Amino acid sequence: MLASLAEVGARFLILELRRGSRPDPGERAVWLHRSCATILRRLGVAVEFRGLRPAQGLIVSNHLSYLDIPVYAAAMPCVFVAKREVRDWPAFGFFARCGGTIFIDRQSRAGTDAAARQIAEVLRAGVAVLLFPEGTSTDGSAVLRFHPSLLDPAIQLGAEMSAAAIGYRVRGGEERELCYYGDIRFAPHLLAVLGRSGLSAKVEFYPERQQLAERKAAALELRERVVAMRTRMMHSEDD
C-alpha cells in the first residue's frame, strides 16, 4: 500500500515538473482517476460500474464512506466537493488536495459561496464535478434530503446535471460495516476496512442528463433518482 501511494505521488510530482506550473483541474482529475484505479486494483477491491459515465457537468450521489471518492474517481476523471476536514486526513487528504478537490466549510455562508465559485470554474473548464448533496455520509439505510445550495453553479451555467448511486458488499458482512458515519473514528475504521476481504463496490449512473432551472426542484428530482437506484441495489443484494 505504501509503495503504491509513493508511486502515484511520484506521478503527480512528474506531472508538475513536466508542466512547469500547477496542473489544471482536468489534469488533476485524470491523475486522480488513474491513481485510484491503480490502488483499488492492488487492494483487491472489485468495482462494478453500470450506465454511461458523464464526461462533464454536475453529478450528484448518495454518500456512504470515504471509499466513495476513490471508487468514483476510478470510474472517471472528475473533481470532488468535500468537507474541509478531509484536507487533513492521512492519505485521503493528500489525494484530495492533489486531485483538485473543492473543500467546503458548511458552517460558513462565505465558505459555501467560495465553494460555489470554484464549482463554476471547474464546470466552465469542461470537467465533471461530483457532489454529495446530503452533506454527510450515512449508514446506507436511507438517502437524506439533498441540500440545494451547491446546485446553483450548474443551474446558472446551464450545465447538465445527472445522478449516480453507490453501494458496497463485503464477504461475511453487511454494507453498514463499511459505512463511515456518526461518531465513528476515522483511523480505526479505515484499518478495519482495509483488513476485510471480498470487498466490492457498485456504482450506477442514471441514464438521463438534463439542464434544470430551479435548485429546490432539482434537488428533489435528483434525490428521487438516487433513491430509485439505491433501492434497486439493495433489492438485488437480497436476491
C-alpha positions as CSV (number, residue, x, y, z in Angstrom):
1,M,0.0,0.0,0.0
2,L,2.8,2.4,0.9
3,A,4.6,1.6,-2.2
4,S,1.5,2.3,-4.3
5,L,1.0,5.7,-2.6
6,A,4.6,6.6,-3.2
7,E,4.3,5.6,-6.9
8,V,1.2,7.7,-7.6
9,G,2.6,10.6,-5.6
10,A,5.7,10.5,-7.8
11,R,3.5,10.6,-10.9
12,F,1.9,13.8,-9.6
13,L,5.3,15.3,-9.0
14,I,6.4,14.4,-12.5
15,L,3.2,15.9,-13.9
16,E,4.0,19.2,-12.1
17,L,7.7,19.2,-13.3
18,R,6.7,18.5,-16.9
19,R,4.1,21.2,-16.9
20,G,6.3,23.8,-15.2
21,S,3.3,25.0,-13.2
22,R,0.3,23.8,-11.2
23,P,-1.8,21.3,-13.1
24,D,-5.2,22.5,-14.2
25,P,-8.5,20.8,-12.9
26,G,-8.7,18.4,-15.9
27,E,-5.1,17.2,-15.4
28,R,-5.6,16.8,-11.7
29,A,-8.8,14.8,-12.4
30,V,-7.1,12.5,-14.8
31,W,-4.2,11.9,-12.4
32,L,-6.7,11.1,-9.6
33,H,-8.6,8.7,-11.9
34,R,-5.6,6.7,-12.9
35,S,-4.2,6.7,-9.3
36,C,-7.4,5.5,-7.7
37,A,-7.9,2.8,-10.3
38,T,-4.4,1.5,-9.7
39,I,-4.8,1.5,-5.9
40,L,-8.2,-0.2,-5.8
41,R,-7.0,-2.9,-8.1
42,R,-3.9,-3.5,-6.0
43,L,-6.1,-3.6,-2.8
44,G,-8.3,-6.2,-4.4
45,V,-11.4,-4.0,-4.3
46,A,-13.7,-5.1,-7.1
47,V,-15.8,-2.3,-8.7
48,E,-18.8,-2.7,-11.0
49,F,-19.9,0.3,-13.0
50,R,-23.3,0.5,-14.7
51,G,-24.5,3.1,-17.1
52,L,-22.8,5.8,-19.2
53,R,-20.3,7.7,-17.2
54,P,-20.7,11.5,-17.6
55,A,-17.7,13.3,-19.1
56,Q,-18.7,16.7,-17.8
57,G,-21.4,18.6,-15.8
58,L,-22.5,18.1,-12.2
59,I,-23.1,14.6,-10.8
60,V,-24.8,14.1,-7.5
61,S,-24.7,10.9,-5.4
62,N,-25.6,9.4,-2.1
63,H,-22.7,9.3,0.4
64,L,-21.7,6.3,2.5
65,S,-18.0,6.4,3.2
66,Y,-14.6,7.9,2.4
67,L,-14.4,5.0,0.0
68,D,-16.9,6.7,-2.3
69,I,-14.2,9.1,-3.5
70,P,-11.6,6.6,-4.8
71,V,-14.4,4.5,-6.2
72,Y,-16.0,7.3,-8.2
73,A,-12.5,8.6,-9.2
74,A,-11.7,5.2,-10.6
75,A,-14.8,5.4,-12.7
76,M,-14.0,8.7,-14.4
77,P,-11.9,11.8,-14.2
78,C,-13.8,14.3,-12.0
79,V,-13.3,16.9,-9.3
80,F,-14.9,16.3,-5.9
81,V,-16.6,18.6,-3.4
82,A,-15.7,17.5,0.2
83,K,-15.9,18.9,3.7
84,R,-12.8,20.8,4.7
85,E,-11.7,18.2,7.3
86,V,-10.8,15.8,4.6
87,R,-7.9,18.0,3.6
88,D,-6.0,16.8,6.7
89,W,-6.9,13.1,6.6
90,P,-4.0,10.7,6.2
91,A,-3.5,9.6,2.6
92,F,-7.0,10.7,1.6
93,G,-6.1,14.3,2.3
94,F,-3.1,14.1,0.0
95,F,-5.1,12.6,-2.8
96,A,-7.9,15.1,-2.3
97,R,-5.5,18.1,-2.4
98,C,-3.6,16.8,-5.5
99,G,-6.8,15.9,-7.2
100,G,-8.1,19.4,-7.0
101,T,-10.9,18.7,-4.5
102,I,-13.0,21.7,-3.7
103,F,-13.1,21.9,0.1
104,I,-16.2,23.5,1.8
105,D,-16.9,24.8,5.2
106,R,-20.6,24.0,5.5
107,Q,-20.8,26.0,8.8
108,S,-20.0,29.3,6.9
109,R,-22.0,31.1,4.3
110,A,-18.8,32.6,3.0
111,G,-17.3,29.1,2.7
112,T,-20.3,27.8,0.8
113,D,-20.2,30.8,-1.6
114,A,-16.4,30.2,-2.2
115,A,-17.1,26.6,-3.0
116,A,-19.8,27.5,-5.4
117,R,-17.5,29.8,-7.3
118,Q,-14.9,27.1,-7.6
119,I,-17.5,24.6,-8.8
120,A,-18.5,27.1,-11.5
121,E,-14.8,27.4,-12.6
122,V,-14.4,23.7,-12.9
123,L,-17.7,23.3,-14.8
124,R,-16.6,26.1,-17.2
125,A,-13.4,24.2,-17.9
126,G,-15.4,21.2,-19.1
127,V,-14.5,19.0,-16.1
128,A,-17.1,16.9,-14.3
129,V,-17.8,17.8,-10.7
130,L,-19.1,15.2,-8.2
131,L,-21.1,16.4,-5.3
132,F,-22.7,14.6,-2.3
133,P,-25.7,16.8,-1.5
134,E,-26.7,15.0,1.6
135,G,-23.9,17.0,3.3
136,T,-22.7,13.9,5.3
137,S,-22.1,10.2,5.0
138,T,-24.7,7.8,6.2
139,D,-25.2,4.1,7.2
140,G,-27.0,3.4,3.9
141,S,-30.4,2.8,5.4
142,A,-31.8,5.9,3.7
143,V,-30.9,8.7,1.4
144,L,-31.1,12.0,3.3
145,R,-32.5,15.3,2.0
146,F,-30.4,16.9,-0.7
147,H,-29.2,20.4,0.2
148,P,-29.8,22.5,-2.9
149,S,-27.3,25.4,-2.4
150,L,-24.3,23.9,-4.3
151,L,-26.6,23.0,-7.3
152,D,-26.7,26.7,-8.2
153,P,-23.5,26.9,-10.2
154,A,-24.7,24.2,-12.6
155,I,-28.1,25.9,-12.9
156,Q,-26.7,29.3,-13.5
157,L,-24.3,28.0,-16.2
158,G,-26.9,25.8,-17.8
159,A,-24.7,22.7,-17.2
160,E,-26.0,19.2,-17.5
161,M,-26.9,17.6,-14.2
162,S,-27.1,13.8,-13.5
163,A,-27.5,11.4,-10.7
164,A,-25.5,8.4,-9.5
165,A,-25.7,5.9,-6.7
166,I,-23.1,3.9,-4.8
167,G,-23.2,0.7,-2.7
168,Y,-20.9,-1.9,-1.2
169,R,-20.7,-5.5,-0.4
170,V,-18.2,-7.4,1.8
171,R,-17.8,-11.1,2.3
172,G,-19.4,-12.3,5.5
173,G,-20.6,-8.8,6.4
174,E,-23.1,-6.0,5.8
175,E,-22.7,-2.8,3.9
176,R,-23.3,-0.8,7.1
177,E,-20.0,-2.1,8.4
178,L,-18.2,-0.3,5.6
179,C,-20.1,3.0,6.0
180,Y,-18.4,5.9,7.8
181,Y,-21.0,7.9,9.8
182,G,-21.9,9.4,13.1
183,D,-19.2,9.3,15.7
184,I,-17.1,6.6,14.1
185,R,-13.4,7.3,14.4
186,F,-11.6,7.5,11.0
187,A,-8.2,5.7,11.6
188,P,-9.6,2.5,13.4
189,H,-12.4,2.3,10.8
190,L,-10.0,2.6,7.9
191,L,-7.7,-0.1,9.3
192,A,-10.7,-2.4,9.9
193,V,-12.0,-1.9,6.3
194,L,-8.6,-2.5,4.8
195,G,-8.4,-5.7,6.8
196,R,-11.6,-7.1,5.2
197,S,-11.5,-9.5,2.2
198,G,-14.1,-9.8,-0.5
199,L,-14.8,-6.1,-0.6
200,S,-16.7,-4.8,-3.7
201,A,-18.4,-1.6,-4.8
202,K,-21.2,-0.9,-7.2
203,V,-21.9,2.4,-9.0
204,E,-24.9,3.1,-11.2
205,F,-25.2,6.2,-13.3
206,Y,-28.7,7.4,-14.2
207,P,-29.2,7.4,-17.9
208,E,-30.8,10.8,-18.2
209,R,-28.8,14.1,-18.1
210,Q,-30.5,17.4,-18.3
211,Q,-30.4,21.1,-17.6
212,L,-32.5,22.0,-14.6
213,A,-33.8,25.5,-13.9
214,E,-34.6,25.7,-10.2
215,R,-32.4,24.4,-7.4
216,K,-35.0,23.2,-5.0
217,A,-36.9,21.3,-7.7
218,A,-33.6,20.0,-9.0
219,A,-32.6,18.7,-5.5
220,L,-35.9,16.8,-5.2
221,E,-35.8,15.3,-8.7
222,L,-32.1,14.2,-8.4
223,R,-32.7,12.7,-5.0
224,E,-35.6,10.7,-6.3
225,R,-33.3,9.2,-9.0
226,V,-30.7,8.3,-6.5
227,V,-33.3,6.7,-4.2
228,A,-34.6,4.6,-7.1
229,M,-31.1,3.4,-7.9
230,R,-30.3,2.6,-4.3
231,T,-33.5,0.7,-3.9
232,R,-32.6,-1.5,-6.9
233,M,-29.2,-2.1,-5.5
234,M,-30.5,-3.2,-2.1
235,H,-33.1,-5.5,-3.6
236,S,-30.5,-7.1,-5.9
237,E,-28.4,-7.9,-2.9
238,D,-31.3,-9.6,-1.2
239,D,-31.9,-11.9,-4.2
